[in-house]
Amino acid sequence: MAAKRSFHQVAKQVATRTLLLSDGKVIPAIAWGNGTGGLAKGGDRAVLGGQLALEAGIRHLDTAQSYHTEAETTAAIGATGLKRSDVFVTDKISRNTFKGKERTRENVRESVINSLDKLGSKPDLLLIHDIRVPDQGKIPEFWRYLEEMVEDGTLGGVSLGFSNFRPQDIEAVMSVARIKPVVNQVEFHPYVYAHLEPLMELQARHGITMAAFGPLTPILRHPTGGPLKPVLERIGAAHGLDPASVLLLWTVQKGVVAVTSSKSEGNLRKIGAINTLPDLSLEEITAIDEAGKKIHFRFYKDHMTKDFAAPDLPEDV
Ligand SMILES: NC(=O)c1ccc[n+]([C@@H]2O[C@H](COP(=O)([O-])OP(=O)(O)OC[C@H]3O[C@@H](n4cnc5c(N)ncnc54)[C@H](OP(=O)(O)O)[C@@H]3O)[C@@H](O)[C@H]2O)c1
């Protein structure tokens, strides 16, 4: 699917902030996702968005079965003239592909093979989208099915991980894992930092890198902006950056992959620029930590606080 846009050649080599996963793979720390902003139905808009993101210097695309954008993710790479190997692709196995079917070994395999067909290649990283993708209480079995596909070559070279997993869900995987998970993608920003610190500690013990979706929630979705607003503005003003760029820098400096999105060329340029901006100072990072921990505000509510209690903090001060 080719987007209707003439496009100049995208530089193959760009400076990219990266993190090292525990299996030795290098992951670009700034990712562009096509699961939000009206892109999740796929089509030309998702291809064009991906092209623009790559043009802006982003080298990590985030898709999922439920976004219906797997083919568009690959098409976006093709449309830029970049090679598939120039870009890191994260994909997710979502609930919708099972349509009420049990998650048997055969059905999980079929779902994954459908994704490989749509992508036209293997993703670099494949995540279980959330804890309801496996049948209830069957996270270990589901993990084993994925491991078997890595071991038989179907998913050879693909790193495995999950998304929206709480400590107890991670322990369920670790109780059986022959292939260690490398990433947990969760809603992550300063307003959930106090809640997620124990999760980060557990993940650090198991070598699991955090990836942040919704990293711009404090400025986009909190009703007032909360206590971070003046802090982000002050730090931004000191560096000539907008609050979004400050938040994204904070995220990657925490050792977390920032999975953001945009359809605006101007914002995409700012997101791509994170790759080459100087770090925030330790004082600035600490000021953001402290302002963030004054409240607890989560946008994607779902199950993350079920049996993993959120801190007793207000939603605003
Ligand atoms: N695993 C999961 O369960 C899960 C859940 C949700 C999302 N995700 C993934 O994470 C991706 C990002 O999620 P998200 O949309 O919640 O991320 P986000 O980073 O919190 O928000 C993205 C929004 O930020 C805006 N933006 C970007 N740069 C900006 C700037 N400089 N100033 C002001 N606004 C700016 C964009 O709007 P403009 O278009 O106007 O720039 C875009 O709509 C999704 O597409 C998806 O791939 C995963």
The ligand as a MOL file (V3000), in Angstrom:
LIG
                    3D

  0  0  0     0  0            999 V3000
M  V30 BEGIN CTAB
M  V30 COUNTS 48 52 0 0 0
M  V30 BEGIN ATOM
M  V30 1 N 0.6320 -1.6910 24.8220 0
M  V30 2 C -0.4810 -1.0150 24.9880 0
M  V30 3 O -1.4490 -1.4800 25.6290 0
M  V30 4 C -0.5830 0.3640 24.4020 0
M  V30 5 C -1.5900 1.2460 24.8210 0
M  V30 6 C -1.6150 2.5160 24.2740 0
M  V30 7 C -0.6720 2.8820 23.3240 0
M  V30 8 N 0.2840 1.9960 22.9050 0 CHG=1
M  V30 9 C 1.2810 2.3580 21.8690 0
M  V30 10 O 1.9050 3.5730 22.2300 0
M  V30 11 C 1.7340 4.5250 21.1760 0
M  V30 12 C 1.6800 5.9150 21.7640 0
M  V30 13 O 0.6350 5.9950 22.7220 0
M  V30 14 P 0.0200 7.3850 23.1580 0
M  V30 15 O -0.6540 7.9980 21.9810 0
M  V30 16 O -0.7510 7.1540 24.3750 0 CHG=-1
M  V30 17 O 1.3930 8.2210 23.4480 0
M  V30 18 P 1.6340 9.6960 23.9770 0
M  V30 19 O 3.0620 9.9800 23.6500 0
M  V30 20 O 1.2220 9.8570 25.3770 0
M  V30 21 O 0.6860 10.6270 23.1310 0
M  V30 22 C 0.8120 10.7760 21.7350 0
M  V30 23 C 0.1710 12.0930 21.3590 0
M  V30 24 O 1.0760 13.1310 21.7100 0
M  V30 25 C 0.9230 14.2090 20.8410 0
M  V30 26 N 2.2160 14.8940 20.7440 0
M  V30 27 C 3.3680 14.4260 20.2300 0
M  V30 28 N 4.3510 15.3390 20.3440 0
M  V30 29 C 3.7960 16.4170 20.9450 0
M  V30 30 C 4.2870 17.6850 21.3240 0
M  V30 31 N 5.5590 18.0240 21.1220 0
M  V30 32 N 3.4440 18.5310 21.9450 0
M  V30 33 C 2.1520 18.1980 22.1840 0
M  V30 34 N 1.6120 16.9980 21.8190 0
M  V30 35 C 2.4360 16.1250 21.2120 0
M  V30 36 C 0.5150 13.6020 19.5200 0
M  V30 37 O -0.4280 14.4510 18.9060 0
M  V30 38 P -0.1390 15.0910 17.4250 0
M  V30 39 O -0.5090 14.0420 16.4280 0
M  V30 40 O -1.0630 16.2620 17.4130 0
M  V30 41 O 1.3000 15.4890 17.4010 0
M  V30 42 C -0.1040 12.2490 19.8810 0
M  V30 43 O -1.4880 12.2410 19.6790 0
M  V30 44 C 0.4670 4.0630 20.4690 0
M  V30 45 O 0.3180 4.5530 19.1600 0
M  V30 46 C 0.6570 2.5650 20.4990 0
M  V30 47 O 1.5430 2.1640 19.4880 0
M  V30 48 C 0.3390 0.7690 23.4650 0
M  V30 END ATOM
M  V30 BEGIN BOND
M  V30 1 1 1 2
M  V30 2 2 2 3
M  V30 3 1 2 4
M  V30 4 1 4 5
M  V30 5 2 4 48
M  V30 6 2 5 6
M  V30 7 1 6 7
M  V30 8 2 7 8
M  V30 9 1 8 9
M  V30 10 1 8 48
M  V30 11 1 9 10
M  V30 12 1 9 46
M  V30 13 1 10 11
M  V30 14 1 11 12
M  V30 15 1 11 44
M  V30 16 1 12 13
M  V30 17 1 13 14
M  V30 18 2 14 15
M  V30 19 1 14 16
M  V30 20 1 14 17
M  V30 21 1 17 18
M  V30 22 2 18 19
M  V30 23 1 18 20
M  V30 24 1 18 21
M  V30 25 1 21 22
M  V30 26 1 22 23
M  V30 27 1 23 24
M  V30 28 1 23 42
M  V30 29 1 24 25
M  V30 30 1 25 26
M  V30 31 1 25 36
M  V30 32 1 26 27
M  V30 33 1 26 35
M  V30 34 2 27 28
M  V30 35 1 28 29
M  V30 36 1 29 30
M  V30 37 2 29 35
M  V30 38 1 30 31
M  V30 39 2 30 32
M  V30 40 1 32 33
M  V30 41 2 33 34
M  V30 42 1 34 35
M  V30 43 1 36 37
M  V30 44 1 36 42
M  V30 45 1 37 38
M  V30 46 2 38 39
M  V30 47 1 38 40
M  V30 48 1 38 41
M  V30 49 1 42 43
M  V30 50 1 44 45
M  V30 51 1 44 46
M  V30 52 1 46 47
M  V30 END BOND
M  V30 END CTAB
M  END
